[in-house]
Amino acid sequence: MPIELKGVTYTYMRGTPFERTALRDVSLTIADGSLTAIAGHTGSGKSTLVQHLNGILHPTAGEVLLDGENLAGKGKEARLARRKVGMVFQYPEQQLFEETVAADIAFGPKNLELPDEEVERRVRSAMEFVQLDYETYKDVSPFQLSGGQMRRVAIAGVLALEPKYLVLDEPTAGLDPRAREELLRRVTELHRKKKLTIIFVSHNMDDIARMAERVVFMHDGRVLVDAPPAEAFFAEAEIREAGLSAPSTVTLLSRLKENGLDVDADAFTVDEAVKRIAKAIKKKGGASC
Amino acid sequence: MAFIEIEDLCFAYPSTRGEKRMVLDHVNLSVEEGEFVALLGTNGSGKSTLAKHLNAILLPTSGVCRVAGIDTRDVTRLWDIRQTVGMVFQNPDNQIIAAIVEDDVAFGPENLGVPSEDIRTRVDGALNSVNMADFQKFAPHLLSGGQKQRVAIAGTLAMQTRCVVLDEPTAMLDPVGRKEVLDTVRRLHQESGITFIYITHFMEEAAAAQRVVVMEDGKIVEDGSPKEIFCKADAMRKRGLDVPLAAEITWRLRKQGVRLSENIVTEEELVVALCR
């Protein structure tokens, strides 16, 4: 069953002089097992949107259904539904607090009142997934780790809850290129192998180009574009309106075309871009320079 | 004598367990006044630790760090050092303290005891040079990330620092904000001759600098022009870093036997080379 947002509107501080509507009539269906990227500039409503996905915020109007259950409900079913969503916030490493890595990751499952063996199994498997060796790191203080490692610990803490849906808000901000690539690869793998439904928020279009199956651009509290990458990345006018920039591959190819190179400007991954350029050079008659 | 002189600098964070982890390992670096240097390296390579030595937030465990001829260990000159080198950090919300933009920019000079009419001139000048004059009466929390970082830069300009160190100033910003900050730094560098040390994980930003310094495991392992550094795409990748897209594509095309200059780093250069 999918996540369904039906006509969701959200207004902060309603009835005060600071009233501000952050979401306007947003309808969106996120299919089971999909990998969706949500992009938008600061203040576009994307973080407000994802906070609706596990009931941190409830809509001012409209409803959010998860596996058919209204997340704003009061009963046990609604509570269980909210638990199916794992949320990795921006800079999640700032939320680490335990004395050891293992204790920090175990905090969530322990609160679910799972038996000790089950907690340990989940901690081990979550750490394996984020590639932190259990024996090496379990007794280490999370505060002695590097930024990239701390972020992996924080993500492991969410994975240990074994959510069905995983929401990541700007997961790669502040990570170095290797850590960024590694994290994106892991997330893609979670999606492919464990069939997790993944929603990730980012304004890094190059990250999105690398992995998303579907792209949603938010602007001014509304969904501006909702399309597969092959369409979304070429919607120039909308990308500009949303205050974003196309992936650098797309911009480069279109500049080459504008300047007279006969290249198919329909690629957005680096591999494809290189192929297109190589083909265009061959057509042109061998080499330039 | 160079403006920044770092000689054989070592730094180890004090550890409770007794073992010492060297974060900076015999670093030597000199930067001339007016240079624009990008500092690259993976998380944990020592970039931020090095940056914090430049205005005496951290002091060398051994070796020397001199800024404008002042040894940073000289406690009697601490104020001079802080007035020479300003810092802008990653998270704009952690460094803006006042409730009004112009108050925030005035905070530094006020603490220096600058006469109030001079403060007025400095604040106006600083906000003008980061294109934030229209926002002087704004509350900072209503600004975008890029605008907040520009206010933070204005805060250092109002101190009339000769050098500004920016530690991943764009990591939390959207593409528009990133461009605002980088454009501001480039323009200030050209117009004012301020020395900029710019730490980033975005290779496109580093390509805008005059000089790129790469750190790994507490050591400086590369030091050269963006062209010299970024034409070695595979070496950079082995270090866990990246190169700008144009350099990456050039490298891959060359590997396929396409004849292209290895010195292509920017999109502009690649377009020129391919479309001639």
HADDOCK unambig.tbl for C-alpha pairs under 7 A between the chains (distance, minus, plus):
assign (segid A and resid 41 and name CA) (segid B and resid 174 and name CA) 5.75 0.50 0.50
assign (segid A and resid 42 and name CA) (segid B and resid 144 and name CA) 6.84 0.50 0.50
assign (segid A and resid 42 and name CA) (segid B and resid 174 and name CA) 6.45 0.50 0.50
assign (segid A and resid 146 and name CA) (segid B and resid 43 and name CA) 6.49 0.50 0.50
assign (segid A and resid 146 and name CA) (segid B and resid 44 and name CA) 5.70 0.50 0.50
assign (segid A and resid 147 and name CA) (segid B and resid 43 and name CA) 6.21 0.50 0.50
assign (segid A and resid 148 and name CA) (segid B and resid 43 and name CA) 6.75 0.50 0.50
assign (segid A and resid 173 and name CA) (segid B and resid 171 and name CA) 5.77 0.50 0.50
assign (segid A and resid 173 and name CA) (segid B and resid 172 and name CA) 6.21 0.50 0.50
assign (segid A and resid 174 and name CA) (segid B and resid 171 and name CA) 5.12 0.50 0.50
assign (segid A and resid 175 and name CA) (segid B and resid 43 and name CA) 6.86 0.50 0.50
assign (segid A and resid 176 and name CA) (segid B and resid 42 and name CA) 5.20 0.50 0.50
assign (segid A and resid 176 and name CA) (segid B and resid 43 and name CA) 5.86 0.50 0.50
assign (segid A and resid 176 and name CA) (segid B and resid 201 and name CA) 5.51 0.50 0.50
assign (segid A and resid 176 and name CA) (segid B and resid 241 and name CA) 6.95 0.50 0.50
assign (segid A and resid 177 and name CA) (segid B and resid 201 and name CA) 6.68 0.50 0.50
assign (segid A and resid 177 and name CA) (segid B and resid 240 and name CA) 6.29 0.50 0.50
assign (segid A and resid 177 and name CA) (segid B and resid 241 and name CA) 5.24 0.50 0.50
assign (segid A and resid 177 and name CA) (segid B and resid 242 and name CA) 6.07 0.50 0.50
assign (segid A and resid 178 and name CA) (segid B and resid 240 and name CA) 4.64 0.50 0.50
assign (segid A and resid 178 and name CA) (segid B and resid 241 and name CA) 6.08 0.50 0.50
assign (segid A and resid 203 and name CA) (segid B and resid 174 and name CA) 5.54 0.50 0.50
assign (segid A and resid 203 and name CA) (segid B and resid 175 and name CA) 6.89 0.50 0.50
assign (segid A and resid 243 and name CA) (segid B and resid 176 and name CA) 6.60 0.50 0.50
assign (segid A and resid 244 and name CA) (segid B and resid 175 and name CA) 6.11 0.50 0.50
assign (segid A and resid 244 and name CA) (segid B and resid 176 and name CA) 6.86 0.50 0.50
assign (segid A and resid 245 and name CA) (segid B and resid 175 and name CA) 6.55 0.50 0.50
assign (segid A and resid 252 and name CA) (segid B and resid 267 and name CA) 6.69 0.50 0.50
assign (segid A and resid 256 and name CA) (segid B and resid 271 and name CA) 5.63 0.50 0.50
assign (segid A and resid 256 and name CA) (segid B and resid 275 and name CA) 6.74 0.50 0.50
assign (segid A and resid 259 and name CA) (segid B and resid 275 and name CA) 6.09 0.50 0.50
assign (segid A and resid 260 and name CA) (segid B and resid 275 and name CA) 5.99 0.50 0.50
assign (segid A and resid 261 and name CA) (segid B and resid 275 and name CA) 5.39 0.50 0.50
assign (segid A and resid 274 and name CA) (segid B and resid 249 and name CA) 6.15 0.50 0.50
assign (segid A and resid 274 and name CA) (segid B and resid 253 and name CA) 6.89 0.50 0.50
assign (segid A and resid 278 and name CA) (segid B and resid 253 and name CA) 6.85 0.50 0.50
assign (segid A and resid 287 and name CA) (segid B and resid 258 and name CA) 5.90 0.50 0.50
assign (segid A and resid 287 and name CA) (segid B and resid 259 and name CA) 5.62 0.50 0.50
assign (segid A and resid 288 and name CA) (segid B and resid 259 and name CA) 6.27 0.50 0.50
assign (segid A and resid 288 and name CA) (segid B and resid 260 and name CA) 6.74 0.50 0.50
assign (segid A and resid 288 and name CA) (segid B and resid 273 and name CA) 6.89 0.50 0.50
assign (segid A and resid 288 and name CA) (segid B and resid 274 and name CA) 6.17 0.50 0.50
assign (segid A and resid 289 and name CA) (segid B and resid 259 and name CA) 6.20 0.50 0.50
assign (segid A and resid 289 and name CA) (segid B and resid 260 and name CA) 5.56 0.50 0.50
assign (segid A and resid 289 and name CA) (segid B and resid 273 and name CA) 6.22 0.50 0.50
